[in-house]
Amino acid sequence: MERPSVTTATPEDFDEVVDVADLAFHGDSTPARRARMRTWTDTGRVRVVRDEGRIVATSAAWSWSISVPGGSLPVSAVTLVTVLPTHRRRGVLRAMIGRLTQDARDRGEPLAALWASEGAIYGRFGFGPASWTRELRAPLAAGLPLRGDVPAGGPPVRLVRRPIEAHRELAAIHERARERRPGVVDRREPWWTGRILADDPAERGGAGPLRAAIAGDEGYALYRTREGAETGPVEAWTTVEVAELVAATPAAERLLLSFVASIDLADELVLASRPVDDPLAHATVDARALRPGATHDALWLRILDLPAAVAGRSWADRVDLVLDVDHGEDPEVAGRWRLRGGPDGATATRTDDAPDLALHARDLASLYLGGVAATALRDAGLVREATAGAADRLDAALRTPRAPWTTGVF
């Protein structure tokens, strides 16, 4: 293969695209899963590279939106990025990322986002980790009493045996809850029905059916139970695994925690993928009851249009700084920019003035949602501060009341 050529996949290519993805990600997609994938895939944005007629690399994207501080912006949600092991180090990934970048800019998407399968690949293309999640676990032998009152007079919690039947209700709650934190992408109906709420027994991994607990129009929890070793003639160690607990209000969040912690015949509660500043971690009478597990990077962000990204988010304080952005893969973002503005709005414009801060585009992307401090990156040797105090001033302007969070891999 000479210079890689990226083309648009045809509908007839779909199964071969999935075959390549299965090889890359060590999967084996069943016919049922492939049928669901067709419903949620934007086939017009599936790109491939061929060698002698065979697909050797893939990518796809959706035109979604992402919550940012103070609002929401269009985002190119990138997925299914693969290169077969036989075609590495031939410029295939660079060609694919270049095409994804141009596609997004043609659609007016100032941001791109993905979940990185490997941490060393995407930084050079300007992607930086921008949201994180962590797991919380609690033993339930003594219950899980909360310090604050469980909201009285609020909406009753309704248990739904088949959550897919309530997908529109869940989607409306999720959309309301997106406003509370940056980093949350919107979800279209095929994603809800084909991915989030699909409950194929062959894909449960040994756990029970998916259930939903819904607190009026304010919050929901999606969970399964998993039985482990037998603990008696008719008993087994049972874990309640909460895949998502999403709420538009703090009261609904506490109410749903109380509900999932009180499920009968359960020994342990696992809250997967919670925000790193989760208020629920402070809600229990026993301060050690909800035990933090591993923290993982979640969404990786890339800024494609810096002026639009700056104008599209809110700013907590006045800022007037010159940033020297390094990006060897993208001259449209690389260079010096004057960042000026405050709570009434901000702009980024080209300038030849001396920089106050110098940083790579990946680090600027990590800063954008407010989940990383410029002072931390400075102290790590990743941001060069030419003007004393510049990193502190940038942090003050970027400050957000809640850490970014991303609900669910795509």
Backbone hydrogen bonds, N-H to C=O, Kabsch-Sander energy under -0.5 kcal/mol:
donor,donor_aa,acceptor,acceptor_aa,energy
6,V,4,P,-0.5
7,T,5,S,-0.5
7,T,48,V,-2.7
9,A,46,V,-2.5
13,D,10,T,-1.7
14,F,11,P,-1.3
17,V,13,D,-2.5
18,V,14,F,-2.3
19,D,15,D,-2.3
20,V,16,E,-2.3
21,A,17,V,-2.3
22,D,18,V,-2.8
23,L,19,D,-2.1
24,A,20,V,-2.3
25,F,21,A,-2.7
26,H,22,D,-0.6
26,H,23,L,-0.5
27,G,22,D,-2.3
34,R,30,T,-2.6
35,A,31,P,-2.1
36,R,32,A,-1.8
37,M,33,R,-2.8
38,R,34,R,-1.8
39,T,35,A,-0.8
39,T,36,R,-0.8
40,W,36,R,-1.2
41,T,37,M,-1.7
43,T,41,T,-1.3
45,R,42,D,-2.5
46,V,43,T,-1.1
47,R,45,R,-0.6
47,R,59,S,-2.6
48,V,7,T,-2.7
49,V,57,A,-1.9
50,R,5,S,-0.6
51,D,54,R,-2.7
54,R,51,D,-1.7
56,V,49,V,-3.1
57,A,49,V,-1.2
58,T,82,T,-1.8
59,S,47,R,-1.7
60,A,79,T,-2.2
62,W,77,A,-1.5
64,W,62,W,-1.1
64,W,75,V,-2.0
66,I,73,L,-2.7
67,S,184,V,-2.2
68,V,71,G,-2.4
71,G,68,V,-2.7
73,L,66,I,-2.3
75,V,64,W,-2.5
76,S,111,L,-2.6
77,A,62,W,-2.5
77,A,75,V,-0.9
78,V,76,S,-1.0
78,V,113,A,-3.0
79,T,60,A,-2.8
82,T,58,T,-2.2
82,T,80,L,-0.8
84,L,56,V,-2.9
87,H,84,L,-2.4
88,R,85,P,-0.9
90,R,87,H,-0.6
95,A,91,G,-2.0
96,M,92,V,-2.3
97,I,93,L,-3.0
98,G,94,R,-2.3
99,R,95,A,-1.9
100,L,96,M,-2.5
101,T,97,I,-2.6
102,Q,98,G,-2.1
103,D,99,R,-2.7
104,A,100,L,-2.3
105,R,101,T,-2.3
106,D,102,Q,-2.5
107,R,103,D,-1.2
108,G,105,R,-1.4
109,E,104,A,-2.5
111,L,74,P,-0.8
112,A,302,R,-2.3
113,A,76,S,-2.5
114,L,300,W,-2.1
116,A,114,L,-0.5
116,A,298,A,-0.5
117,S,115,W,-0.5
121,I,118,E,-0.8
122,Y,118,E,-0.5
125,F,122,Y,-1.0
126,G,123,G,-2.1
127,F,122,Y,-1.8
128,G,301,L,-2.5
130,A,299,L,-3.2
131,S,299,L,-1.2
132,W,404,P,-0.7
133,T,296,H,-2.6
134,R,274,R,-2.2
135,E,294,A,-1.3
136,L,271,L,-2.3
137,R,291,R,-2.0
138,A,269,L,-2.4
140,L,267,D,-2.6
143,G,140,L,-1.7
147,R,283,A,-3.2
148,G,283,A,-0.5
158,R,156,P,-0.5
158,R,214,I,-2.9
160,V,212,A,-3.3
161,R,159,L,-0.5
165,E,162,R,-2.1
166,A,163,P,-2.2
167,H,164,I,-1.3
170,L,166,A,-2.5
171,A,167,H,-2.4
172,A,168,R,-2.0
173,I,169,E,-1.7
174,H,170,L,-2.6
175,E,171,A,-2.2
176,R,172,A,-1.8
177,A,173,I,-2.7
178,R,174,H,-1.5
179,E,176,R,-1.2
180,R,177,A,-1.9
181,R,177,A,-0.5
181,R,178,R,-0.7
183,G,67,S,-3.4
184,V,181,R,-0.6
185,V,183,G,-0.5
186,D,65,S,-2.1
191,W,188,R,-0.9
192,W,188,R,-1.8
193,T,189,E,-2.7
194,G,190,P,-2.5
195,R,191,W,-1.7
196,I,191,W,-2.3
197,L,192,W,-2.8
203,E,200,D,-2.6
204,R,201,P,-1.2
207,A,204,R,-1.4
208,G,225,T,-2.9
211,R,223,Y,-2.7
212,A,160,V,-1.9
213,A,221,A,-2.5
214,I,158,R,-2.8
214,I,212,A,-0.5
215,A,219,G,-2.8
216,G,156,P,-0.9
216,G,214,I,-1.0
218,E,215,A,-2.5
219,G,215,A,-0.9
220,Y,246,V,-2.7
221,A,213,A,-2.2
222,L,244,E,-2.7
223,Y,211,R,-2.1
223,Y,221,A,-0.5
224,R,241,E,-2.0
226,R,239,T,-2.4
228,G,237,W,-3.8
231,T,235,E,-1.5
232,G,235,E,-1.3
235,E,232,G,-0.9
237,W,229,A,-3.0
239,T,226,R,-2.7
240,V,268,E,-3.1
241,E,224,R,-3.0
241,E,239,T,-0.7
242,V,240,V,-0.7
242,V,270,V,-3.2
243,A,222,L,-2.0
243,A,241,E,-0.8
244,E,222,L,-1.5
246,V,220,Y,-2.4
248,A,218,E,-3.7
249,T,218,E,-0.7
253,E,249,T,-1.6
254,R,250,P,-2.2
255,L,251,A,-2.4
256,L,252,A,-2.3
257,L,253,E,-1.9
258,S,254,R,-2.5
259,F,255,L,-1.8
260,V,256,L,-2.5
261,A,257,L,-1.8
262,S,259,F,-1.4
263,I,260,V,-0.7
266,A,263,I,-0.8
267,D,238,T,-3.0
268,E,238,T,-1.5
269,L,138,A,-2.9
270,V,240,V,-2.9
271,L,136,L,-3.4
272,A,242,V,-2.2
272,A,270,V,-0.7
274,R,134,R,-3.0
276,V,132,W,-0.5
278,D,275,P,-1.4
281,A,278,D,-1.3
282,H,279,P,-1.7
283,A,280,L,-1.4
285,V,145,P,-2.5
287,A,285,V,-0.8
289,A,286,D,-2.1
291,R,137,R,-3.9
291,R,289,A,-1.0
293,G,135,E,-3.7
296,H,133,T,-3.1
298,A,131,S,-3.3
300,W,114,L,-3.1
301,L,128,G,-2.8
302,R,112,A,-2.5
304,L,110,P,-3.0
304,L,302,R,-0.6
305,D,110,P,-1.7
309,A,305,D,-2.4
310,V,306,L,-2.7
311,A,307,P,-2.4
312,G,308,A,-1.5
313,R,310,V,-0.9
314,S,69,P,-3.1
316,A,397,A,-2.7
319,V,341,G,-2.7
321,L,339,L,-2.4
323,L,321,L,-0.6
323,L,337,W,-3.2
324,D,357,L,-2.8
325,V,323,L,-0.7
325,V,335,G,-3.0
326,D,324,D,-0.5
326,D,359,L,-2.5
327,H,325,V,-0.5
330,D,327,H,-1.3
333,V,330,D,-1.4
334,A,330,D,-2.2
335,G,325,V,-2.7
337,W,323,L,-2.6
338,R,349,T,-3.4
339,L,321,L,-3.4
339,L,337,W,-0.7
340,R,338,R,-0.7
340,R,347,T,-2.3
341,G,319,V,-2.4
342,G,345,G,-2.1
345,G,342,G,-2.5
347,T,340,R,-2.7
349,T,338,R,-1.8
351,T,336,R,-1.5
356,D,322,V,-2.8
357,L,322,V,-1.9
358,A,384,R,-2.3
359,L,324,D,-2.3
361,A,326,D,-2.6
363,D,360,H,-0.7
364,L,360,H,-1.8
365,A,361,A,-2.3
366,S,362,R,-1.6
367,L,363,D,-1.7
368,Y,364,L,-1.3
369,L,365,A,-0.6
370,G,367,L,-1.6
371,G,366,S,-0.5
377,L,373,A,-1.9
378,R,374,A,-2.4
379,D,375,T,-2.5
380,A,376,A,-1.5
381,G,378,R,-1.6
382,L,377,L,-2.8
383,V,377,L,-1.2
384,R,358,A,-2.8
385,E,383,V,-0.6
386,A,356,D,-2.0
386,A,384,R,-0.8
387,T,356,D,-1.7
388,A,386,A,-0.5
390,A,387,T,-2.2
393,R,389,G,-2.0
394,L,390,A,-2.2
395,D,391,A,-2.4
396,A,392,D,-2.1
397,A,393,R,-1.6
398,L,394,L,-2.2
399,R,395,D,-1.0
405,W,182,P,-2.4
408,G,406,T,-1.1
